[in-house]
């Protein structure tokens, strides 16, 4: 059962990361995808958010939101 949940989370993470980094998408949809990645709260989600924050093609707001969500994951793991 745990493998199924991890696989589902990884599939969602890939989908949301793709949306968040797709410059053809509306900025609002990219921000929503970043929020959803932050809700996953796994190490993989943290890495995805940090990768998005480093993506210079994204706007300042999306990059800043990615950092905030990454910080939330770190704080929750204390």
Secondary structure, 3 states (H helix, E strand, C coil): CHHHHHHHHHHHHHHHHHHHHCCCCCHHHHHHHHHHHHHHCCHHHHHHHHHHHHCCCCCHHHHHHHHHHHHHHHHHCC
